[in-house]
Every structure is written in structure tokens, then in C-alpha cells.
Amino acid sequence: MIFADWNDWIETSLKVLGGVVATLGGVVAYWRFVVERVHEQAADIAVSVREPTLDAPTFVFVEVCLTNKGKVKVHAKTERKDGYVFNDGVEMFRHSFTLQVKRVDTANLVGPAHLHWFDSPALKSVEGLDEFNVLYEYEMPDRNGQAALIDFWMEPGEGYHFGIPLTMNPGFYLGKITFVAAGGDTNFWSRIFLIRVPDPKLPTRNERE
């Protein structure tokens, strides 16, 4: 009789334990797929490029739209360490929203190849455009005369447009827009795009045809 009661107790305990484990698993799954996602920051970057015209052969206009796609407010990161808001050993940014431009050196292109942003020999830095601060209009000098970022943030669903006028020599370029948000280095978004500046001395496609 005692043995039977003991077996019943073990069986009941195992059922209770199984129920507890299943409940905890459900709580963890709910937290990961609902609560964490609700509180995650999410942003989208859209870029459009207006190429030069005949009357302005070196003028390029880059328009960037930054949109908060998440359900929480997104703040641009302002905290710096050793002068950088982001530094993972490969990329280093002094500003939280930057434009970088690299020229495509066609002389170093041999057949089809992937133009890797970091180590392709065909990509050359462009002086003055190695890191352009897209949020420069949101900065003002602090008490020490240094540029200080005014608190820039986006509410859920908000989007901001930024216009970046540039003058560039003829050639092909790759641009990279990067936004770093507060709350950890995982809050990091970027997009690479093409900039084409035709040589006005060369005939256009229509003229060649």
C-alpha cells in the first residue's frame, strides 16, 4: 500500500513538474518573441541619388530618409569613448549618423569581383568624405567650443529626410550611410549605394548610339 502511494506521489510530482517546465517554456518564448521585440529598436535607411546634369556636371545630391520602424523611441547615440560613438576595431565613427564615400578605382578591377567595403583594393578613400556628419544641423558648440549633439530622437513610425549636397569628380563611387542609436552597439544600421558622376567630356549613351 505504501509502495503504491509512493508511485502515485512520484507520478503526480512528475506531472506537476512537467506542467511547470511547459509553463516556463511558454513564458520564455513569449518574452523572446513578444516582449523583447516590442522593446527592440528598429530603423530603416532609404537613399536616393540625383546624378549630375549637363549644367552642373560635378553636383550630386544625396537624399537620406531615416525611419523608426520599431515600437519604441530611437535616440541617436551621443556617448563617446576616446572620441568615438562606435568602435568595434574595424569601424570607428565620431558621429552617430555618417556618410562615407569611396571611389572605385577601375584600374584595379580585373574581371568580375566583389567590392568589399573594408578591404577591396579597388575602393579608395575620398578626402573630406571619409566621415561626413549627417546630423551637423543638430549640433551646436558646447561651453568648451566643441560640437555637441543636440538630443535627436524619433518616435515610433516617424521618419526624417536629410539632404546632402556634394561636388565630386567624374567616376564611380560607393557611399555608405550608417546610423548608431543609443542603447548598445547592436543598435546599428547601414546601407551601401552607388554614386555615378559621368565625365562631361565623354559622349553620353544616346550620343554614342
VOBA-1610 file (N, C-alpha, C; in pm, whole numbers, padded with zeros to 5 digits, always signed):
BEGIN
Met+00083-00121+00000Met+00000+00000+00000Met+00087+00125+00000Ile+00189+00120+00086Ile+00280+00235+00092Ile+00353+00252-00041Phe+00392+00137-00102Phe+00464+00141-00229Phe+00376+00202-00338Ala+00247+00163-00339Ala+00155+00217-00439Ala+00137+00367-00420Asp+00123+00410-00293Asp+00110+00553-00266Asp+00235+00629-00311Trp+00350+00568-00289Trp+00477+00632-00329Trp+00484+00649-00481Asn+00440+00546-00555Asn+00438+00556-00701Asn+00341+00664-00748Asp+00226+00671-00681Asp+00129+00775-00717Asp+00187+00914-00693Trp+00259+00927-00581Trp+00318+01057-00547Trp+00423+01098-00651Ile+00506+01000-00692Ile+00608+01028-00793Ile+00544+01067-00926Glu+00440+00991-00964Glu+00372+01019-01091Glu+00309+01157-01090Thr+00245+01191-00978Thr+00183+01324-00966Thr+00287+01434-00970Ser+00399+01411-00900Ser+00506+01511-00896Ser+00564+01535-01035Leu+00582+01426-01110Leu+00636+01439-01245Leu+00541+01518-01335Lys+00411+01494-01318Lys+00313+01568-01398Lys+00317+01717-01364Val+00326+01745-01232Val+00333+01885-01190Val+00460+01951-01243Leu+00572+01878-01232Leu+00699+01931-01281Leu+00694+01956-01431Gly+00632+01862-01504Gly+00619+01881-01648Gly+00536+02003-01681Gly+00430+02025-01602Gly+00348+02144-01624Gly+00425+02272-01597Val+00507+02271-01490Val+00587+02389-01457Val+00687+02419-01569Val+00754+02313-01618Val+00852+02331-01726Val+00785+02386-01851Ala+00668+02331-01884Ala+00596+02378-02003Ala+00556+02524-01987Thr+00513+02561-01866Thr+00474+02700-01840Thr+00593+02793-01853Leu+00706+02752-01793Leu+00827+02834-01803Leu+00871+02849-01948Gly+00861+02738-02024Gly+00897+02746-02165Gly+00809+02844-02240Gly+00680+02844-02208Gly+00589+02938-02271Gly+00621+03082-02235Val+00656+03104-02108Val+00692+03239-02063Val+00816+03288-02136Val+00918+03200-02146Val+01042+03238-02215Val+01015+03269-02362Ala+00935+03183-02426Ala+00903+03206-02567Ala+00827+03337-02586Tyr+00732+03362-02496Tyr+00655+03487-02504Tyr+00748+03607-02487Trp+00841+03597-02393Trp+00934+03708-02367Trp+01021+03735-02489Arg+01071+03627-02550Arg+01162+03643-02663Arg+01091+03699-02786Phe+00973+03646-02815Phe+00908+03678-02941Phe+00807+03792-02931Val+00770+03832-02811Val+00673+03941-02797Val+00734+04058-02721Val+00770+04036-02596Val+00817+04146-02512Val+00947+04205-02565Glu+01046+04118-02596Glu+01174+04169-02644Glu+01158+04242-02776Arg+01076+04188-02866Arg+01058+04252-02995Arg+00987+04386-02981Val+00893+04394-02888Val+00823+04520-02867Val+00921+04628-02822His+01019+04589-02740His+01113+04686-02686His+01241+04699-02768Glu+01253+04623-02876Glu+01370+04635-02962Glu+01362+04762-03046Gln+01479+04824-03069Gln+01485+04937-03159Gln+01500+04884-03302Ala+01434+04951-03395Ala+01442+04911-03536Ala+01435+05035-03623Ala+01524+05042-03720Ala+01528+05159-03808Ala+01549+05114-03952Asp+01508+05200-04044Asp+01526+05173-04186Asp+01590+05295-04251Ile+01683+05269-04343Ile+01752+05377-04414Ile+01723+05363-04563Ala+01668+05468-04622Ala+01644+05473-04766Ala+01729+05585-04826Val+01790+05557-04941Val+01881+05653-05004Val+01843+05671-05150Ser+01840+05795-05195Ser+01824+05825-05337Ser+01933+05923-05379Val+01982+05908-05501Val+02093+05990-05551Val+02050+06059-05680Arg+02064+06190-05683Arg+02040+06266-05806Arg+02174+06291-05873Glu+02190+06232-05990Glu+02317+06242-06060Glu+02334+06380-06123Pro+02458+06415-06157Pro+02485+06547-06216Pro+02412+06566-06349Thr+02388+06691-06382Thr+02328+06727-06509Thr+02431+06802-06594Leu+02398+06830-06719Leu+02492+06896-06808Leu+02531+07035-06759Asp+02436+07105-06696Asp+02466+07240-06649Asp+02532+07240-06511Ala+02537+07125-06445Ala+02607+07113-06316Ala+02675+06976-06313Pro+02782+06958-06390Pro+02840+06825-06412Pro+02909+06762-06292Thr+02935+06839-06186Thr+03002+06781-06069Thr+02912+06781-05945Phe+02788+06824-05961Phe+02699+06837-05845Phe+02616+06709-05826Val+02623+06654-05705Val+02548+06534-05669Val+02465+06565-05545Phe+02340+06522-05545Phe+02255+06543-05428Phe+02210+06408-05375Val+02247+06380-05251Val+02210+06254-05185Val+02100+06284-05084Glu+01989+06215-05097Glu+01879+06231-05002Glu+01864+06102-04922Val+01861+06118-04790Val+01853+06003-04700Val+01726+06016-04617Cys+01653+05906-04606Cys+01535+05902-04520Cys+01559+05799-04410Leu+01559+05844-04286Leu+01577+05758-04170Leu+01442+05743-04100Thr+01396+05618-04085Thr+01263+05592-04030Thr+01271+05497-03911Asn+01195+05529-03808Asn+01185+05442-03691Asn+01079+05337-03720Lys+01122+05212-03739Lys+01031+05102-03771Lys+00987+05024-03648Gly+01042+05057-03533Gly+01009+04983-03412Gly+00891+05042-03337Lys+00873+04994-03214Lys+00762+05040-03130Lys+00810+05122-03011Val+00939+05158-03012Val+00994+05240-02905Val+01070+05357-02966Lys+01091+05460-02885Lys+01166+05577-02931Lys+01311+05539-02958Val+01369+05597-03064Val+01508+05572-03101Val+01587+05701-03084His+01693+05696-03004His+01780+05811-02981His+01912+05791-03055Ala+01962+05897-03116Ala+02098+05891-03171Ala+02197+05883-03056Lys+02299+05801-03071Lys+02397+05784-02965Lys+02485+05909-02954Thr+02502+05958-02834Thr+02586+06076-02811Thr+02707+06043-02724Glu+02699+05935-02649Glu+02811+05899-02560Glu+02932+05858-02642Arg+03046+05917-02610Arg+03169+05887-02682Arg+03274+05827-02589Lys+03357+05741-02646Lys+03471+05686-02576Lys+03594+05708-02662Asp+03690+05782-02609Asp+03809+05819-02686Asp+03772+05894-02814Gly+03662+05969-02807Gly+03620+06049-02921Gly+03529+05980-03020Tyr+03498+05852-02997Tyr+03417+05776-03092Tyr+03285+05733-03028Val+03177+05741-03106Val+03049+05688-03059Val+03039+05539-03087Phe+03122+05491-03180Phe+03123+05349-03215Phe+03264+05309-03254Asn+03311+05197-03199Asn+03444+05147-03232Asn+03448+04998-03201Asp+03443+04916-03306Asp+03450+04771-03286Asp+03583+04714-03335Gly+03679+04803-03359Gly+03808+04759-03407Gly+03819+04755-03558Val+03705+04751-03626Val+03702+04752-03773Val+03647+04885-03823Glu+03535+04925-03765Glu+03475+05054-03799Glu+03481+05146-03678Met+03509+05273-03704Met+03514+05374-03599Met+03441+05498-03647Phe+03344+05545-03568Phe+03266+05662-03605Phe+03271+05765-03494Arg+03296+05889-03534Arg+03292+06000-03439Arg+03151+06058-03428His+03067+06024-03523His+02931+06076-03525His+02832+05961-03535Ser+02712+05984-03485Ser+02613+05876-03480Ser+02542+05854-03613Phe+02548+05951-03704Phe+02483+05935-03835Phe+02581+05988-03939Thr+02640+05899-04016Thr+02751+05938-04102Thr+02732+05893-04246Leu+02796+05968-04335Leu+02809+05930-04475Leu+02957+05911-04504Gln+02991+05796-04563Gln+03126+05769-04609Gln+03121+05745-04760Val+03222+05793-04830Val+03228+05776-04975Val+03365+05722-05013Lys+03365+05621-05100Lys+03490+05566-05154Lys+03481+05563-05306Arg+03592+05599-05369Arg+03598+05599-05515Arg+03635+05460-05566Val+03569+05419-05674Val+03602+05291-05737Val+03716+05314-05835Asp+03831+05257-05805Asp+03948+05268-05891Asp+03940+05159-05997Thr+03892+05197-06115Thr+03869+05097-06220Thr+03999+05033-06268Ala+04113+05099-06244Ala+04241+05042-06286Ala+04274+04916-06207Asn+04216+04904-06087Asn+04241+04787-06002Asn+04134+04679-06017Leu+04043+04697-06113Leu+03939+04597-06135Leu+03985+04500-06243Val+03995+04374-06206Val+04035+04269-06301Val+03925+04164-06304Gly+03838+04175-06402Gly+03729+04079-06412Gly+03624+04101-06305Pro+03521+04017-06302Pro+03416+04028-06200Pro+03473+04010-06060Ala+03428+04093-05968Ala+03478+04086-05830Ala+03379+04150-05736His+03381+04105-05612His+03300+04168-05507His+03378+04284-05448Leu+03320+04402-05450Leu+03387+04520-05395Leu+03359+04527-05246His+03441+04457-05169His+03424+04454-05024His+03456+04591-04967Trp+03365+04644-04886Trp+03380+04781-04837Trp+03509+04801-04759Phe+03552+04701-04684Phe+03664+04720-04593Phe+03800+04690-04654Asp+03808+04591-04742Asp+03942+04551-04786Asp+03958+04536-04937Ser+03866+04589-05017Ser+03883+04580-05161Ser+03989+04681-05207Pro+04092+04637-05281Pro+04195+04731-05329Pro+04142+04830-05431Ala+04023+04804-05484Ala+03966+04893-05585Ala+03889+05009-05523Leu+03872+05009-05391Leu+03799+05118-05325Leu+03899+05209-05254Lys+03895+05337-05291Lys+03988+05435-05238Lys+03913+05542-05159Ser+03970+05583-05048Ser+03908+05688-04967Ser+03904+05819-05044Val+03802+05898-05016Val+03787+06030-05077Val+03809+06135-04969Glu+03908+06219-04988Glu+03940+06320-04888Glu+03820+06411-04863Gly+03789+06430-04736Gly+03676+06514-04699Gly+03545+06438-04687Leu+03542+06315-04739Leu+03420+06236-04733Leu+03445+06100-04667Asp+03551+06093-04586Asp+03576+05968-04515Asp+03477+05949-04401Glu+03423+06060-04347Glu+03316+06053-04248Glu+03247+06189-04239Phe+03136+06201-04309Phe+03058+06325-04308Phe+02945+06312-04207Asn+02930+06411-04121Asn+02829+06409-04016Asn+02694+06452-04072Val+02603+06358-04089Val+02471+06388-04146Val+02389+06475-04050Leu+02416+06464-03921Leu+02339+06540-03821Leu+02407+06673-03785Tyr+02485+06728-03877Tyr+02557+06851-03843Tyr+02463+06966-03810Glu+02343+06965-03868Glu+02247+07073-03838Glu+02189+07060-03698Tyr+02211+06947-03635Tyr+02159+06925-03500Tyr+02267+06946-03394Glu+02378+07007-03433Glu+02486+07030-03339Glu+02503+07179-03310Met+02554+07208-03193Met+02587+07344-03156Met+02706+07339-03061Pro+02788+07445-03057Pro+02907+07442-02970Pro+02867+07434-02823Asp+02944+07355-02747Asp+02921+07349-02603Asp+03004+07458-02534Arg+03014+07453-02403Arg+03085+07557-02328Arg+03233+07563-02362Asn+03287+07452-02409Asn+03430+07448-02444Asn+03454+07475-02592Gly+03348+07510-02664Gly+03363+07538-02805Gly+03361+07415-02893Gln+03339+07296-02832Gln+03335+07172-02908Gln+03191+07146-02956Ala+03181+07076-03070Ala+03049+07044-03123Ala+02981+06942-03033Ala+02859+06972-02995Ala+02782+06882-02909Ala+02650+06851-02976Leu+02614+06725-02982Leu+02492+06683-03049Leu+02370+06715-02963Ile+02278+06792-03021Ile+02150+06813-02956Ile+02074+06681-02959Asp+01999+06654-02856Asp+01928+06527-02846Asp+01840+06505-02969Phe+01876+06406-03049Phe+01799+06373-03169Phe+01732+06238-03147Trp+01601+06234-03167Trp+01530+06108-03149Trp+01414+06100-03247Met+01361+05978-03261Met+01246+05953-03347Met+01144+05871-03269Glu+01021+05916-03272Glu+00912+05838-03215Glu+00878+05723-03310Pro+00812+05619-03261Pro+00773+05507-03349Pro+00695+05556-03471Gly+00739+05512-03588Gly+00672+05550-03712Gly+00721+05679-03774Glu+00800+05757-03701Glu+00850+05883-03755Glu+00964+05860-03854Gly+00973+05949-03952Gly+01081+05945-04048Gly+01135+06085-04073Tyr+01265+06096-04093Tyr+01329+06225-04118Tyr+01407+06218-04249His+01400+06327-04325His+01473+06337-04451His+01593+06430-04434Phe+01705+06388-04492Phe+01828+06466-04485Phe+01884+06482-04626Gly+01914+06606-04664Gly+01973+06632-04794Gly+02122+06660-04781Ile+02202+06594-04865Ile+02347+06609-04859Ile+02397+06651-04997Pro+02424+06781-05018Pro+02478+06826-05147Pro+02629+06805-05152Leu+02677+06751-05263Leu+02818+06721-05279Leu+02866+06767-05417Thr+02994+06798-05426Thr+03059+06816-05555Thr+03166+06708-05567Met+03167+06638-05680Met+03255+06523-05695Met+03312+06518-05836Asn+03432+06465-05847Asn+03495+06447-05976Asn+03430+06330-06050Pro+03441+06328-06182Pro+03382+06217-06258Pro+03436+06082-06212Gly+03349+05983-06213Gly+03389+05849-06174Gly+03275+05775-06109Phe+03306+05655-06061Phe+03210+05573-05988Phe+03250+05569-05841Tyr+03151+05578-05755Tyr+03175+05581-05611Tyr+03076+05488-05541Leu+03118+05441-05425Leu+03026+05373-05334Leu+03009+05461-05210Gly+02885+05481-05171Gly+02856+05555-05050Gly+02802+05461-04944Lys+02824+05495-04819Lys+02773+05414-04709Lys+02716+05506-04601Ile+02589+05487-04571Ile+02521+05561-04465Ile+02511+05471-04343Thr+02548+05523-04226Thr+02544+05444-04103Thr+02478+05526-03992Phe+02386+05462-03921Phe+02321+05525-03806Phe+02344+05438-03683Val+02394+05501-03575Val+02419+05432-03449Val+02327+05491-03343Ala+02245+05407-03283Ala+02149+05453-03182Ala+02202+05424-03042Ala+02147+05495-02946Ala+02182+05470-02806Ala+02126+05335-02762Gly+02188+05280-02657Gly+02136+05155-02602Gly+02219+05033-02633Gly+02339+05052-02689Gly+02424+04937-02718Gly+02467+04934-02863Asp+02583+04875-02889Asp+02639+04875-03024Asp+02563+04786-03121Thr+02467+04707-03073Thr+02385+04628-03165Thr+02280+04714-03234Asn+02255+04834-03182Asn+02161+04927-03245Asn+02235+05005-03353Phe+02255+04938-03466Phe+02347+04984-03569Phe+02287+04946-03705Trp+02269+05045-03792Trp+02212+05018-03925Trp+02295+05090-04030Ser+02309+05028-04147Ser+02386+05092-04254Ser+02333+05048-04389Arg+02368+05124-04491Arg+02329+05092-04629Arg+02436+05143-04724Ile+02472+05059-04822Ile+02570+05095-04924Ile+02496+05122-05056Phe+02540+05224-05129Phe+02472+05260-05253Phe+02575+05314-05353Leu+02533+05323-05478Leu+02620+05365-05587Leu+02599+05513-05621Ile+02710+05582-05648Ile+02706+05720-05698Ile+02783+05722-05829Arg+02719+05770-05934Arg+02784+05776-06065Arg+02793+05922-06109Val+02914+05965-06139Val+02937+06102-06187Val+02997+06092-06327Pro+02917+06110-06431Pro+02968+06096-06568Pro+03072+06202-06602Asp+03163+06166-06689Asp+03262+06261-06737Asp+03198+06345-06847Pro+03185+06477-06828Pro+03117+06560-06929Pro+03192+06564-07061Lys+03321+06525-07061Lys+03398+06527-07185Lys+03371+06404-07271Leu+03312+06301-07210Leu+03283+06179-07285Leu+03141+06183-07338Pro+03116+06122-07454Pro+02980+06121-07509Pro+02887+06037-07423Thr+02762+06079-07416Thr+02663+06002-07342Thr+02621+05880-07422Arg+02542+05792-07360Arg+02497+05672-07429Arg+02415+05708-07552Asn+02328+05810-07539Asn+02245+05850-07653Asn+02331+05905-07766Glu+02436+05980-07729Glu+02524+06035-07832Glu+02603+05925-07902Arg+02643+05819-07826Arg+02716+05709-07887Arg+02627+05631-07982Glu+02499+05620-07946Glu+02407+05545-08031Glu+02366+05627-08153
//
